[in-house]
Amino acid sequence: MKREQFELLAPGGDLDSIKAAIAAGADAIYCGLDRFNARNRATNLTLDNLNGVLELAHQHQCKIFLTLNVLILESEIPAIVRLLSQLNTTKIDGVIVQDMGLAYLLKHYFPELDVHASTQLNTHNEGQILFLNQLGASRVNLSRELNIKEIKHLAQFGLKHDVMMEVFVHGSYCIGFSGLCYISSARNGASGNRGRCSQPCREQYETTQTGNDYPLNLKDNSAFGDLEALVDAGVYSLKVEGRIKKSHYVFTVVDNWRKQIDRLCDGETLSSDTTELYTVFNRDFSNAFLQADFGKSMYIDNPRDNAVTHFSKVYGATSEEQIKRVKTKLYDDKTDIIQRVAKETADFDITGSNHNGSSLKGAIDTPQIEKLSHHQPLSATPNLSVLISSKEDLELLNNGNADFYYQLPMGMKSELSSLVELFTEHPMLKPYFPAILIGDDFDAAIEFMEAVQPDLLITNNSGIAYQAKQLGLGWIAGPHMNTTNSFAMYCQQQEFLASGAFISNELSKKQIRHIKRPENFRTFYSIYHPNTLLTSRQCLFQQTEGCKKIKVNKGCLRKCEKRTSIINLKDNPYVVQKHKGSHNSIYSEHNVLNLELLTDYPELFTDVLIDLRDIQTETQLLVEKEELITLFEQALQNNMTDSNAIQLIQSKVAPTANKQYFKGV
């Protein structure tokens, strides 16, 4: 093994952590500026000290990647173009992105900047890798939920297409798929897609039936013993999580991984000693996703540091005095680490940029970005689309002029033949693809598209978008593709021949204001829907109402149908629901109803959607679905000025919520 085959990628939340990572032997560091990055709670860098950091890192053969991995608002496009122009004058080694509009700008105006796809893009199938490769991504950070077999398949596929794979090997696990978690956003506008997650999954809930107070809290990820398997899989970058962790944490984790990689390269026996990893912050460790062996064992009913508990067990400490000695030793050990880091970084200077006068502030040449023309006035009222999920609702197809979409399962493989039959029998029905399609289920989704050849589909997964283009099918970017600016839509249209896109429901009225619809492009908005807060590959019933199984197996995805609720001590209850064929999801207590949108922006949206899937929240339908569709059609026909129809909708669908439209992200 050669060291050049791997990259040890470390977090750099502040200058001290960056120095610690360099001292510990990181090959590369990912860090953010004080804006446009997915860890706003980290101290981050400024443009003033970026060149100094680059100079120091490069002196130690360490690369610096800048995180620009947030969704970009329309009003921020000029600022992000200016920032990219400034970065283009530096020796930055790469930028990490989530937003499709930003990726488009980088490809066409800043091709010199190396682009990496963020974990927020939740990449887990071949089609997504091809999609991101077309946008110029040289590497992809894979979904944290994948197992080693799935990682190996994608890594080998990536190698054939000159895309390297990056995998998280240590640090926090999220309970939900990254980029698809809106729980913090819905609660207080602190969007994870804007780097402001308030971590409600780590908070206390009303004690569940299983006796748990922290039912969404997972142990930390550690693949320390899985290095050989990751190498065999063809993974290039081994990524440590922790941009809001302290410098002594970063040093300890990177140092341990550096030594482990060196042992492998030198043909030595790998270490199984995790003492130092347990000394710094941890919630205990698990590699269960990687081993495809996840379930109850991944949870821990305490979101705080587990170090004392761990070493109390190791030393058999049970009395108050014994535990006190454990705490004292831990304090001393951490102090030793802090002092070691201070000593090893004492000579690290990042003021070089100030000495050579290469500050990034001041005048800068920016490229002439193409002006996107304002959308043309609409010649007709918005078209109504209806989303359904049960065969019983197929009788609605004969109702009015609405387009009907059918929610496809995440477990496509087991239902492929029946779904092909269903869509063949109902040629007017259009498919609505989920955000998560892993492995065989993605392959089955492609088989479905080839067999059914729908004229138009909605997809929340970019892999399906890529395949739709290859097959010449019309496609719409769904709500969970997180479209927040005009350039994202322009990217979808120009690069992948999209027919339209949903504007993100995370945006406020004000944030939507300046978005421009590309010519010959449809703009959708979901005006009524159960609010999906997160989707998880983990079982959310293990810690809530209980489950006889101790771990998730293949039958769970296909067969399980359950519902419960959890109550956060800070705010509202959340609905936990698992449908047959799909992963677990959490929903807001009340459905979203936004009837103001079309009077606020009568010229922007060509289409609106109402979501009538069978998801049991506290919102009640007091009319039949057929009548509700008619009410929405009447309101749209009159440009939302029919107060009777609007009042009827509000009275027949209750209670509902619409706070996000006013607070945004």
C-alpha positions in Angstrom: 0.0 0.0 0.0 1.2 3.5 -0.8 0.2 6.6 1.2 -0.7 8.3 -2.0 -3.7 5.9 -2.4 -5.4 7.6 0.5 -6.2 11.0 1.9 -6.8 11.7 5.5 -9.3 14.6 5.5 -9.6 16.6 8.8 -12.1 19.2 10.0 -10.9 22.8 10.6 -13.6 24.8 12.4 -11.1 27.4 13.6 -7.5 28.4 13.3 -6.4 26.3 16.3 -8.1 23.2 14.8 -6.5 23.7 11.4 -3.1 23.9 13.1 -3.8 20.8 15.2 -4.9 18.9 12.1 -1.7 19.9 10.3 0.5 18.9 13.3 -1.3 15.5 13.5 -0.5 14.6 9.9 -3.7 15.4 8.0 -3.3 15.2 4.2 -6.1 17.7 3.7 -8.4 19.9 5.8 -11.9 21.1 5.0 -12.8 24.5 6.5 -15.3 27.3 6.0 -15.3 31.0 5.7 -17.6 33.1 7.8 -20.4 32.7 5.3 -21.8 30.2 2.8 -20.7 27.1 4.7 -22.6 24.3 6.5 -21.2 24.9 10.0 -22.2 28.4 11.0 -21.6 27.6 14.6 -17.9 27.0 13.9 -15.6 30.0 14.2 -14.5 29.6 10.6 -11.9 31.6 8.6 -12.0 35.1 7.1 -10.7 36.2 3.8 -8.0 38.1 5.7 -6.4 34.9 7.0 -7.2 32.4 4.2 -3.9 33.0 2.3 -1.9 32.5 5.5 -3.7 29.2 6.2 -3.0 28.1 2.6 0.7 29.0 3.0 1.1 27.1 6.3 -0.8 24.0 5.1 1.1 23.8 1.8 4.4 24.0 3.6 3.3 20.8 5.4 2.0 19.1 2.2 -1.5 19.5 3.4 -4.4 20.6 1.1 -7.2 23.0 2.0 -10.7 22.6 0.8 -13.2 25.3 1.3 -16.8 24.4 2.3 -19.4 26.4 0.3 -21.9 23.6 1.0 -25.1 25.4 1.6 -28.1 26.3 -0.5 -27.7 29.7 -2.2 -30.4 32.3 -2.1 -31.2 34.4 -5.2 -30.1 37.6 -3.4 -26.7 36.0 -2.7 -25.7 35.2 -6.3 -23.6 38.4 -6.8 -21.8 37.8 -3.5 -21.0 34.2 -4.3 -19.7 35.1 -7.7 -17.4 37.8 -6.2 -16.2 35.2 -3.6 -15.4 32.6 -6.2 -13.5 35.3 -8.2 -11.5 36.0 -5.0 -10.8 32.3 -4.4 -9.7 32.0 -8.0 -6.7 34.2 -7.2 -5.6 31.9 -4.3 -4.0 28.5 -4.2 -7.1 26.9 -2.7 -7.2 23.1 -3.5 -10.9 22.7 -3.9 -14.4 23.8 -3.0 -17.2 21.7 -1.5 -20.7 22.4 -2.8 -24.3 21.4 -2.3 -26.2 23.9 -4.5 -26.8 23.0 -8.1 -26.8 26.7 -9.1 -23.4 27.1 -7.5 -22.1 24.0 -9.2 -23.3 25.4 -12.6 -21.5 28.7 -12.0 -18.3 26.8 -11.0 -18.4 24.6 -14.1 -19.0 27.4 -16.6 -17.2 30.4 -15.1 -14.6 29.0 -12.6 -13.4 25.8 -14.2 -10.0 26.1 -12.5 -11.6 25.5 -9.1 -11.8 21.8 -8.2 -15.3 20.9 -7.1 -16.3 18.3 -4.5 -19.8 17.2 -3.8 -20.9 17.7 -0.2 -22.5 15.0 2.0 -25.6 17.3 1.9 -26.2 16.0 -1.7 -26.7 12.6 -0.1 -25.1 10.5 -2.9 -26.0 6.8 -2.7 -26.5 5.5 -6.3 -24.7 5.4 -9.7 -27.0 7.9 -11.3 -26.1 10.6 -8.8 -22.4 10.0 -9.4 -23.0 10.5 -13.2 -25.1 13.6 -12.5 -22.4 15.2 -10.3 -19.7 14.1 -12.7 -21.5 16.0 -15.5 -21.4 19.1 -13.2 -17.7 18.8 -12.9 -17.4 17.1 -9.4 -14.0 15.3 -9.1 -15.1 13.6 -5.9 -18.2 12.8 -4.0 -18.8 12.4 -0.2 -21.1 9.4 0.0 -24.1 9.0 2.3 -23.2 8.0 5.8 -25.9 5.3 5.8 -24.2 3.1 3.2 -22.6 -0.3 4.1 -19.1 -1.4 2.9 -20.6 -3.5 0.0 -22.6 -0.5 -1.3 -19.6 1.8 -0.9 -17.3 -0.6 -2.8 -19.7 -0.8 -5.7 -20.0 3.0 -6.0 -16.2 3.5 -5.4 -15.4 1.1 -8.3 -18.1 2.7 -10.5 -16.6 6.2 -9.6 -13.1 5.1 -10.6 -14.4 4.2 -14.1 -15.7 7.8 -14.4 -12.8 9.6 -12.8 -14.8 10.4 -9.7 -13.2 9.7 -6.3 -15.1 8.6 -3.3 -14.9 10.2 0.2 -16.4 8.5 3.2 -16.9 9.7 6.8 -14.9 7.4 9.1 -15.2 9.2 12.5 -17.5 11.6 14.3 -21.2 12.4 14.6 -23.8 10.3 12.9 -27.0 12.1 11.8 -30.3 10.3 12.4 -31.6 11.5 9.0 -30.3 11.4 5.5 -28.2 14.5 5.0 -29.7 17.3 2.9 -33.1 15.8 3.5 -33.5 16.9 7.2 -35.8 19.9 7.7 -36.7 19.4 11.4 -34.5 22.3 12.6 -35.7 24.5 9.7 -39.4 23.9 10.3 -39.0 24.6 14.0 -37.2 27.9 13.9 -35.8 28.6 10.5 -32.4 27.2 11.4 -31.9 25.1 8.3 -29.4 22.3 8.1 -29.2 23.2 4.4 -27.9 26.6 5.5 -25.4 25.3 8.1 -27.6 26.3 11.0 -28.9 23.0 12.3 -30.0 23.3 16.0 -29.7 19.5 16.5 -33.2 18.7 17.7 -32.3 15.0 17.3 -29.9 15.4 20.3 -32.6 17.0 22.5 -34.8 15.5 25.3 -38.2 14.2 24.5 -41.1 13.1 26.7 -40.1 9.6 27.9 -41.2 7.1 25.3 -42.9 3.7 25.8 -39.5 2.1 25.7 -38.3 4.4 28.5 -36.0 6.5 26.4 -35.6 10.3 26.8 -33.4 10.8 23.7 -35.1 8.6 21.1 -33.3 10.2 18.1 -29.8 10.2 19.5 -27.2 8.0 17.8 -23.8 6.9 18.9 -20.8 8.4 17.0 -19.4 6.8 13.9 -16.0 5.1 14.1 -14.5 3.0 11.4 -11.2 2.7 13.1 -11.2 -1.1 12.8 -12.5 -1.1 9.2 -9.6 0.6 7.4 -8.6 -2.5 5.4 -12.2 -2.9 4.2 -12.4 0.7 3.1 -9.1 0.4 1.3 -10.3 -2.8 -0.4 -13.4 -0.9 -1.5 -11.4 1.7 -3.3 -12.2 4.7 -1.1 -9.8 7.5 -1.6 -10.6 10.1 1.1 -11.1 9.1 4.8 -13.0 12.0 6.4 -13.2 13.0 10.0 -16.3 14.9 11.1 -16.0 17.7 13.7 -15.9 21.3 12.6 -17.5 22.4 15.9 -15.1 20.3 18.0 -12.1 21.6 19.9 -8.5 21.5 18.6 -7.5 18.8 21.0 -10.3 16.6 19.7 -9.2 17.1 16.1 -5.5 16.4 16.9 -6.3 13.2 18.8 -8.6 11.7 16.1 -6.4 12.7 13.2 -3.2 11.5 15.0 -4.8 8.1 15.7 -6.0 7.7 12.1 -2.6 8.9 10.7 -0.8 6.2 12.7 -3.4 3.6 11.6 -2.9 4.4 7.9 0.8 4.4 8.3 0.7 0.9 9.9 -1.3 -0.4 7.0 1.2 1.2 4.5 4.2 -0.2 6.3 2.7 -3.7 6.5 2.3 -3.6 10.3 -0.6 -5.1 12.3 -3.4 -2.5 12.7 -4.2 -1.2 16.2 -7.4 -2.0 18.0 -6.5 0.4 20.9 -9.2 3.1 21.0 -8.2 4.6 24.4 -7.3 8.0 23.0 -10.4 8.2 20.8 -12.6 7.5 23.9 -10.6 10.2 25.9 -11.9 13.1 23.7 -15.6 13.8 23.1 -17.7 10.8 22.0 -21.2 9.5 22.4 -19.7 5.9 22.4 -18.9 4.4 19.0 -20.6 2.4 16.3 -19.7 1.2 12.8 -23.1 -0.4 12.3 -24.1 1.4 9.1 -20.8 0.4 7.6 -21.4 -3.3 8.6 -25.0 -3.3 7.5 -25.8 -4.3 11.1 -27.8 -1.4 12.4 -30.7 -1.1 14.8 -31.0 -0.8 18.5 -27.3 -1.0 19.3 -26.6 2.3 17.5 -28.7 4.4 19.9 -27.5 5.9 23.1 -29.8 7.6 25.6 -27.4 10.4 26.3 -26.2 13.0 23.8 -23.4 14.3 26.0 -19.8 13.1 26.3 -19.6 9.4 27.1 -15.9 9.4 28.1 -16.5 9.1 31.9 -19.1 6.4 31.5 -16.8 4.4 29.1 -13.7 4.5 31.4 -15.8 3.9 34.5 -16.7 0.6 32.9 -13.1 -0.1 31.8 -11.8 0.4 35.3 -14.7 -1.1 37.1 -15.4 2.2 38.8 -18.8 2.1 40.6 -18.4 4.2 43.8 -18.6 8.0 43.8 -14.9 8.1 44.8 -13.8 5.7 42.0 -15.8 7.7 39.4 -14.2 10.9 40.7 -10.7 9.4 40.1 -11.8 8.5 36.6 -12.9 12.1 36.0 -9.6 13.4 37.4 -7.6 11.1 35.1 -9.6 12.1 32.1 -9.1 15.8 32.9 -5.3 15.2 33.2 -5.2 13.3 30.0 -7.0 16.0 28.1 -4.8 18.6 29.6 -1.8 16.7 28.4 -3.2 16.6 24.9 -4.0 20.3 24.9 -0.5 21.1 26.1 1.0 18.8 23.4 -1.1 20.5 20.7 0.0 23.9 21.9 3.7 22.8 21.8 3.5 21.2 18.4 1.8 24.2 16.8 3.7 27.0 18.6 5.7 27.8 15.6 2.8 27.7 13.1 2.3 31.1 11.6 -0.6 32.1 9.5 0.2 35.8 9.1 2.0 35.3 5.8 -0.7 36.8 3.8 -0.4 40.1 5.7 3.3 40.2 5.0 3.2 39.8 1.3 0.2 42.1 0.8 -2.0 39.5 -0.9 -5.2 40.3 1.1 -8.3 39.1 -0.8 -10.2 42.3 0.1 -10.6 45.2 -2.3 -11.1 45.4 -6.0 -11.5 42.1 -7.9 -12.3 41.2 -11.5 -15.5 39.1 -11.7 -16.7 37.3 -14.9 -19.7 38.6 -16.8 -22.4 36.1 -15.6 -25.2 35.6 -18.1 -28.3 37.6 -17.2 -31.3 35.4 -16.7 -34.3 37.0 -18.2 -37.5 37.5 -16.1 -40.1 34.9 -16.6 -42.8 35.6 -19.2 -46.3 36.5 -18.0 -48.5 33.5 -17.5 -51.2 33.1 -20.1 -53.3 30.7 -18.0 -54.0 29.9 -14.4 -51.5 27.5 -12.7 -52.0 23.9 -13.4 -53.0 21.6 -10.5 -51.1 18.5 -9.7 -52.2 15.9 -7.1 -49.9 13.4 -5.4 -51.5 10.1 -4.2 -50.0 6.9 -2.7 -52.7 4.3 -2.6 -54.5 2.3 -5.2 -57.8 3.2 -3.6 -57.2 6.8 -4.8 -56.9 5.8 -8.4 -60.6 6.5 -8.8 -59.7 10.2 -8.5 -58.0 10.1 -11.9 -61.3 10.9 -13.6 -61.7 14.0 -11.5 -61.2 17.4 -13.2 -58.2 18.5 -15.2 -55.5 17.9 -12.6 -52.3 15.9 -13.3 -52.0 12.9 -11.0 -48.7 11.6 -9.6 -48.2 8.4 -7.7 -45.6 8.1 -5.0 -43.2 5.3 -5.8 -41.6 3.3 -2.9 -37.9 3.5 -1.9 -37.9 -0.2 -2.0 -38.5 -0.4 -5.8 -37.1 -3.8 -6.4 -39.7 -5.9 -4.5 -42.6 -4.0 -6.1 -41.3 -3.5 -9.7 -43.6 -5.9 -11.6 -46.8 -4.6 -9.8 -45.8 -1.0 -10.4 -45.2 -1.5 -14.1 -48.6 -3.2 -14.3 -50.2 -0.3 -12.4 -48.8 2.4 -14.6 -49.5 0.4 -17.8 -53.2 0.1 -16.8 -53.3 3.8 -15.9 -51.4 5.6 -18.7 -52.5 9.1 -17.4 -50.8 8.4 -14.0 -47.3 10.0 -13.6 -44.5 8.6 -11.4 -43.2 10.5 -8.4 -39.8 9.2 -7.4 -38.5 9.3 -3.8 -35.2 10.9 -2.7 -33.7 7.6 -1.5 -33.0 4.8 -4.0 -30.1 2.6 -3.0 -28.5 -0.3 -4.9 -30.9 -2.7 -6.4 -33.8 -0.3 -5.8 -32.1 2.3 -8.1 -31.6 -0.4 -10.7 -35.2 -1.4 -10.4 -36.2 2.3 -10.8 -34.3 2.4 -14.1 -36.1 -0.8 -15.3 -39.4 0.8 -14.4 -38.6 3.9 -16.4 -37.5 1.9 -19.4 -40.7 -0.2 -19.2 -43.2 2.5 -18.6 -41.6 5.4 -20.6 -43.7 8.1 -18.9 -44.1 11.4 -20.7 -43.3 13.3 -17.5 -42.1 12.4 -14.0 -41.2 14.2 -10.7 -38.0 13.0 -9.0 -36.5 13.9 -5.7 -33.3 11.9 -6.6 -30.8 13.3 -9.1 -29.8 9.8 -10.2 -33.3 9.4 -11.7 -33.0 12.9 -13.2 -29.8 11.8 -15.0 -31.4 8.6 -16.3 -34.5 10.5 -17.4 -32.3 12.7 -19.6 -30.6 9.6 -21.1 -34.0 8.1 -21.9 -35.4 11.3 -23.3 -38.1 11.6 -20.7 -39.5 14.9 -19.3 -38.7 15.4 -15.7 -39.4 17.8 -12.9 -37.0 18.4 -10.0 -39.0 17.5 -6.9 -39.3 19.4 -3.6 -36.4 17.5 -2.0 -33.9 18.4 -4.7 -33.8 21.7 -2.8 -34.0 24.3 -5.6 -33.6 27.8 -4.1 -32.3 30.0 -7.0 -32.6 30.7 -10.7 -29.2 29.3 -11.6 -30.2 25.9 -10.0 -33.2 25.8 -12.4 -31.0 27.0 -15.3 -28.6 24.1 -14.4 -31.4 21.6 -14.4 -32.7 22.8 -17.8 -29.4 23.4 -19.6 -27.3 20.5 -18.3 -30.0 17.8 -17.8 -33.0 18.9 -20.0 -35.3 19.3 -17.1 -38.9 20.4 -17.9 -39.4 22.2 -14.5 -38.6 22.3 -10.8 -40.2 22.8 -7.5 -39.1 25.8 -5.6 -38.1 24.8 -2.1 -40.7 25.0 0.7 -37.9 26.1 3.0 -37.9 29.6 1.4 -39.7 32.6 2.8 -42.0 34.9 0.8 -39.1 37.4 0.7 -36.5 34.8 -0.4 -38.7 33.7 -3.3 -39.2 37.3 -4.5 -36.4 37.6 -7.0 -36.3 34.1 -8.4 -36.6 34.1 -12.2 -38.2 31.3 -14.2 -36.1 30.2 -17.2 -37.8 30.4 -20.6 -39.9 27.3 -21.4 -39.5 26.0 -17.9 -42.3 25.1 -15.5 -42.1 26.2 -11.9 -43.9 24.1 -9.2 -44.8 24.8 -5.6 -46.4 22.4 -3.1 -49.2 24.4 -1.5 -50.6 21.6 0.6 -48.6 18.7 2.0 -47.7 16.7 5.1 -44.4 18.3 6.2 -41.6 15.7 6.0 -39.0 16.6 8.6 -36.5 13.8 8.0 -36.1 10.4 6.5 -33.9 7.8 8.2 -32.4 4.4 7.2 -32.4 3.6 10.9 -35.5 2.2 12.6 -37.2 5.0 14.6 -39.4 2.6 16.5 -36.6 0.9 18.4 -36.5 3.8 20.9 -40.1 5.0 20.7 -42.9 2.3 20.9 -40.5 -0.6 20.6 -39.9 -3.4 18.1 -39.3 -7.1 18.6 -36.3 -7.0 16.2 -33.0 -5.7 17.6 -31.7 -4.7 14.2 -33.0 -3.7 10.7 -33.2 -6.4 8.0 -34.4 -6.5 4.4 -37.9 -7.4 5.4 -38.3 -4.2 7.4 -38.2 -1.9 4.3 -40.7 -4.1 2.4 -43.2 -5.1 5.1 -43.2 -2.8 8.1 -46.1 -0.3 8.5 -46.1 1.6 11.8 -47.0 5.0 13.3 -46.3 6.7 16.6 -45.5 10.2 17.9 -42.8 11.8 20.0 -43.0 15.0 22.0 -40.0 17.3 22.1 -39.9 19.0 25.5 -39.2 22.4 23.8 -42.0 22.4 21.3 -44.6 20.3 19.4 -45.1 16.6 18.9 -43.7 15.0 15.8 -45.3 12.1 13.9 -43.2 9.1 13.2 -44.5 7.0 10.3 -43.1 4.0 8.4 -44.9 2.9 5.2 -44.4 -0.4 3.5 -41.7 -0.1 0.9 -40.2 3.1 2.3 -37.8 4.1 5.1 -38.9 5.7 8.4 -39.9 9.4 8.3 -40.8 12.1 10.8 -43.5 14.6 10.0 -44.7 17.8 11.5 -47.8 17.6 13.6 -49.8 19.7 11.2 -49.7 19.7 7.4 -48.6 22.8 5.5 -51.2 24.9 3.7 -50.0 28.0 1.8 -52.8 29.7 -0.1 -51.0 33.1 0.0 -48.3 32.1 -2.4 -50.3 32.5 -5.6 -51.6 36.0 -4.7 -48.1 37.0 -3.7 -46.5 35.7 -6.9 -49.1 35.2 -9.6 -46.5 35.4 -12.4 -43.9 33.0 -11.1 -45.6 29.6 -10.7 -46.9 27.6 -13.6 -48.0 24.6 -11.4 -49.0 23.9 -7.9 -49.2 20.5 -6.1 -51.4 19.2 -3.4 -50.2 16.1 -1.5 -53.0 13.7 -0.7 -50.9 10.8 0.3 -52.1 8.7 3.3 -49.8 10.1 5.9 -51.6 10.4 9.3 -50.8 13.7 10.9 -53.1 15.7 13.2 -54.5 17.6 10.2 -58.0 16.3 9.3 -59.7 16.3 5.9 -63.3 17.1 6.6 -64.3 16.5 3.0 -63.7 13.7 0.5 -60.5 14.0 -1.5 -62.5 14.4 -4.7 -64.3 17.5 -3.3 -61.1 19.0 -2.0 -59.5 18.7 -5.4 -62.5 20.6 -6.8 -62.2 23.3 -4.2 -58.5 23.9 -5.1 -59.4 23.9 -8.8 -62.1 26.6 -8.2 -59.7 28.7 -6.2 -57.0 28.5 -8.9 -59.5 29.2 -11.7 -60.2 32.5 -10.0 -56.6 33.4 -9.3 -57.0 32.7 -5.6 -59.5 35.6 -5.4 -62.5 33.4 -4.7 -62.7 34.0 -1.0 -65.5 31.4 -0.6 -63.3 28.7 -2.1 -60.4 29.7 0.0 -62.4 29.8 3.2 -63.9 26.5 2.4 -60.4 24.9 1.9 -59.2 26.4 5.2 -62.3 25.1 7.0 -62.2 21.6 5.5 -58.5 21.1 6.0 -57.5 21.8 9.6 -55.4 22.5 11.6 -52.6 23.5 9.2 -49.4 25.5 9.5 -47.4 27.9 7.3 -44.7 29.5 9.5 -41.8 28.5 7.2 -43.2 30.8 4.4 -42.6 33.8 6.7 -39.4 32.9 8.5 -37.5 31.1 5.6 -33.9 29.9 6.1 
